[in-house]
Every structure is written in structure tokens, then in C-alpha cells.
């Protein structure tokens, strides 16, 4: 399966992760002198049309005049995504107080990073994660958090109304 096809079929990762993956794909294609870089950009934009940052990157790369300009765009994008993702996770981690109950839905690398940061800071909290059916993205997040030592309760999606009143914070 091609890397673009992997992005098209990905229903687990969020916009930041998918955009990072797309930037790395375009960076590799630009560095290797891929003959139809604009077509690859169009395919990437069409692969996940609801992911605005990915589409914006692909469209900007398609407008670039040279592979070197695509390379520069991708490097800048990767740097900006890393910096902004880290900043958002740091700010979100501060919101998690001792004894908090954090309700999550689906999977987000940024939410995961925030929870891991709070845990690293020795904040005591627990997570209630929805399964996020039909693909189970929330179960994936719950497994990752459990492996890191964070207490997690996995619930069916339709149990949110029961758990929401108990929650200190919702992160999606």
C-alpha cells in the first residue's frame, strides 16, 4: 500500500499527525525528484479532505514552483506542527488538577501528550475514555495511557451521559 493510500485509509490519527505524515511524504518525494509532485499533492489533499491542515499543506505544495520550495515548505510545516503540538499539550496538561477525572473521546496525539505530561509531573488523575466506535480509537488511547501507568476506565460511547457529570475536564 502506498503512503498516500495509508493516509486515505487512516481513521485513527488526527489532523496534526496526518499532516506531519503528509509533510514527510512530500519531503521525501521532493528530495528524490519525484516526477509528478503536483499530482501527489492533489492525491494527498483528496486522501483526507476533512483534515484542513493536510489539505492546506498539499495545496501550498502544489502551488510551489520547485521541489526545493516544496522541501522548504515541508520542513517549516513540520517544525511548526511540532512546536504548536508541544505548546498545546503543555497548556492542556496544566488544566489537569490533582484528583481530576478526565473524559476523553476518540484518539488525539495532542490529548495523549497532555495526559502523559500531567502524569510525568506527578499529577494524580484518572481518565474515562470512550471506546469511540466503530473503529475503537478511544480504546487505542486507553491502552496507551494504561501502558504509561495512567488509570483508565474504558466505557461504551453511549455511557457518556452517566460519566460526564463526574468529570472534571473533557479533552478531545
Secondary structure as a PSIPRED ss2 file (coil, helix, strand):
# PSIPRED VFORMAT (PSIPRED V4.0)

   1 X C   1.000  0.000  0.000
   2 X C   1.000  0.000  0.000
   3 X H   0.000  1.000  0.000
   4 X H   0.000  1.000  0.000
   5 X H   0.000  1.000  0.000
   6 X H   0.000  1.000  0.000
   7 X H   0.000  1.000  0.000
   8 X H   0.000  1.000  0.000
   9 X H   0.000  1.000  0.000
  10 X C   1.000  0.000  0.000
  11 X C   1.000  0.000  0.000
  12 X C   1.000  0.000  0.000
  13 X C   1.000  0.000  0.000
  14 X C   1.000  0.000  0.000
  15 X H   0.000  1.000  0.000
  16 X H   0.000  1.000  0.000
  17 X H   0.000  1.000  0.000
  18 X H   0.000  1.000  0.000
  19 X H   0.000  1.000  0.000
  20 X H   0.000  1.000  0.000
  21 X H   0.000  1.000  0.000
  22 X H   0.000  1.000  0.000
  23 X H   0.000  1.000  0.000
  24 X H   0.000  1.000  0.000
  25 X H   0.000  1.000  0.000
  26 X H   0.000  1.000  0.000
  27 X H   0.000  1.000  0.000
  28 X H   0.000  1.000  0.000
  29 X H   0.000  1.000  0.000
  30 X H   0.000  1.000  0.000
  31 X H   0.000  1.000  0.000
  32 X C   1.000  0.000  0.000
  33 X C   1.000  0.000  0.000
  34 X C   1.000  0.000  0.000
  35 X C   1.000  0.000  0.000
  36 X C   1.000  0.000  0.000
  37 X H   0.000  1.000  0.000
  38 X H   0.000  1.000  0.000
  39 X H   0.000  1.000  0.000
  40 X H   0.000  1.000  0.000
  41 X H   0.000  1.000  0.000
  42 X H   0.000  1.000  0.000
  43 X H   0.000  1.000  0.000
  44 X H   0.000  1.000  0.000
  45 X H   0.000  1.000  0.000
  46 X H   0.000  1.000  0.000
  47 X H   0.000  1.000  0.000
  48 X C   1.000  0.000  0.000
  49 X C   1.000  0.000  0.000
  50 X C   1.000  0.000  0.000
  51 X C   1.000  0.000  0.000
  52 X H   0.000  1.000  0.000
  53 X H   0.000  1.000  0.000
  54 X H   0.000  1.000  0.000
  55 X H   0.000  1.000  0.000
  56 X H   0.000  1.000  0.000
  57 X H   0.000  1.000  0.000
  58 X H   0.000  1.000  0.000
  59 X H   0.000  1.000  0.000
  60 X H   0.000  1.000  0.000
  61 X H   0.000  1.000  0.000
  62 X H   0.000  1.000  0.000
  63 X H   0.000  1.000  0.000
  64 X C   1.000  0.000  0.000
  65 X C   1.000  0.000  0.000
  66 X C   1.000  0.000  0.000
  67 X H   0.000  1.000  0.000
  68 X H   0.000  1.000  0.000
  69 X H   0.000  1.000  0.000
  70 X H   0.000  1.000  0.000
  71 X H   0.000  1.000  0.000
  72 X H   0.000  1.000  0.000
  73 X H   0.000  1.000  0.000
  74 X H   0.000  1.000  0.000
  75 X H   0.000  1.000  0.000
  76 X H   0.000  1.000  0.000
  77 X H   0.000  1.000  0.000
  78 X H   0.000  1.000  0.000
  79 X H   0.000  1.000  0.000
  80 X H   0.000  1.000  0.000
  81 X H   0.000  1.000  0.000
  82 X H   0.000  1.000  0.000
  83 X H   0.000  1.000  0.000
  84 X H   0.000  1.000  0.000
  85 X H   0.000  1.000  0.000
  86 X H   0.000  1.000  0.000
  87 X H   0.000  1.000  0.000
  88 X H   0.000  1.000  0.000
  89 X H   0.000  1.000  0.000
  90 X H   0.000  1.000  0.000
  91 X H   0.000  1.000  0.000
  92 X H   0.000  1.000  0.000
  93 X H   0.000  1.000  0.000
  94 X H   0.000  1.000  0.000
  95 X C   1.000  0.000  0.000
  96 X C   1.000  0.000  0.000
  97 X C   1.000  0.000  0.000
  98 X C   1.000  0.000  0.000
  99 X C   1.000  0.000  0.000
 100 X E   0.000  0.000  1.000
 101 X E   0.000  0.000  1.000
 102 X E   0.000  0.000  1.000
 103 X E   0.000  0.000  1.000
 104 X E   0.000  0.000  1.000
 105 X C   1.000  0.000  0.000
 106 X C   1.000  0.000  0.000
 107 X C   1.000  0.000  0.000
 108 X C   1.000  0.000  0.000
 109 X H   0.000  1.000  0.000
 110 X H   0.000  1.000  0.000
 111 X H   0.000  1.000  0.000
 112 X H   0.000  1.000  0.000
 113 X H   0.000  1.000  0.000
 114 X H   0.000  1.000  0.000
 115 X H   0.000  1.000  0.000
 116 X H   0.000  1.000  0.000
 117 X H   0.000  1.000  0.000
 118 X H   0.000  1.000  0.000
 119 X H   0.000  1.000  0.000
 120 X H   0.000  1.000  0.000
 121 X C   1.000  0.000  0.000
 122 X C   1.000  0.000  0.000
 123 X C   1.000  0.000  0.000
 124 X C   1.000  0.000  0.000
 125 X E   0.000  0.000  1.000
 126 X E   0.000  0.000  1.000
 127 X E   0.000  0.000  1.000
 128 X E   0.000  0.000  1.000
 129 X E   0.000  0.000  1.000
 130 X E   0.000  0.000  1.000
 131 X C   1.000  0.000  0.000
 132 X C   1.000  0.000  0.000
 133 X C   1.000  0.000  0.000
 134 X C   1.000  0.000  0.000
 135 X C   1.000  0.000  0.000
 136 X C   1.000  0.000  0.000
 137 X H   0.000  1.000  0.000
 138 X H   0.000  1.000  0.000
 139 X H   0.000  1.000  0.000
 140 X H   0.000  1.000  0.000
 141 X H   0.000  1.000  0.000
 142 X H   0.000  1.000  0.000
 143 X H   0.000  1.000  0.000
 144 X H   0.000  1.000  0.000
 145 X H   0.000  1.000  0.000
 146 X H   0.000  1.000  0.000
 147 X H   0.000  1.000  0.000
 148 X C   1.000  0.000  0.000
 149 X C   1.000  0.000  0.000
 150 X C   1.000  0.000  0.000
 151 X E   0.000  0.000  1.000
 152 X E   0.000  0.000  1.000
 153 X E   0.000  0.000  1.000
 154 X E   0.000  0.000  1.000
 155 X E   0.000  0.000  1.000
 156 X C   1.000  0.000  0.000
 157 X H   0.000  1.000  0.000
 158 X H   0.000  1.000  0.000
 159 X H   0.000  1.000  0.000
 160 X H   0.000  1.000  0.000
 161 X H   0.000  1.000  0.000
 162 X H   0.000  1.000  0.000
 163 X H   0.000  1.000  0.000
 164 X H   0.000  1.000  0.000
 165 X C   1.000  0.000  0.000
 166 X C   1.000  0.000  0.000
 167 X C   1.000  0.000  0.000
 168 X C   1.000  0.000  0.000
 169 X E   0.000  0.000  1.000
 170 X E   0.000  0.000  1.000
 171 X E   0.000  0.000  1.000
 172 X C   1.000  0.000  0.000
